[in-house]
Amino acid sequence: RHPDYYFEDGNLTILVDDVLFKLHRAVLASGASAFTDRFSHHDGGSDEWPLPLSGTRVREFAMFLSVIYPASRAGTLKSHTLEEWIVILDQSYKWGCSAGRAMAVEYLQSLSMDHVLKIAIWKKYELGEAYIIPSYHAICIRQHPLSAAEGKLLGLDAAVRLAAMRDKV
C-alpha cells in the first residue's frame, strides 16, 4: 500500500509495480481524461484484484497524484525539484491532465533551467515557442558550441537549426 495514496474510502484500486494505490474514481476522472477511458469498463478493482497500470513507475505516479489530489485528502502540495516537475509534466501529458500540465509549466517557467533542456522540454510537450526564445538567444551568443549530449537531447533537426543560428550570429 502506498503510504500517501491509499485511501480507505477510495473506490478504485490500482497496482503500479508492486504497490497498491486506492484512489477515488471521481478525482482521477476530473483530473485526467485518460483514466476515464481506461477504467470506465471496470468496477474499481480490489486489493486482491487491483487494476494494473503498466508503463509507469510508483514514484512517477505518486508525483502526478500530488498535483491532482485535493490538498485536504493528501496533505499540502509538496515542494518539487526541477526534475520532479519534469516528471509531473510527463505524467500529466501521458494521462491527459490539463490542470497538472498547466501547473507543471507554471513551475517550470519560474525555475532556473539549462537553456538546452528548456528547449527540449518545450518542444517535446508542444508548449509553444514564445517562452523559449530567450533560451535560443542565450545558446546563440554563448562562447561554446552545442555539445554532443546537448545535440542528442535536442534531436538532430533542432541541433542543426541551432548551429545554423549560431553561425549567423
Secondary structure, 3 states (H helix, E strand, C coil): CCCCCECCCCCEEEEECCEEEEECHHHHHHHCHHHHHHHCCCCCCCCCCCEECCCCCHHHHHHHHHHHCCHHHHCCCCCCCHHHHHHHHHHHHHHCCHHHHHHHHHHHHHCCCCHHHHHHHHHHCCCCCHHHHHHHHHHHHCCCCCCHHHHHHHCHHHHHHHHHHHHHC
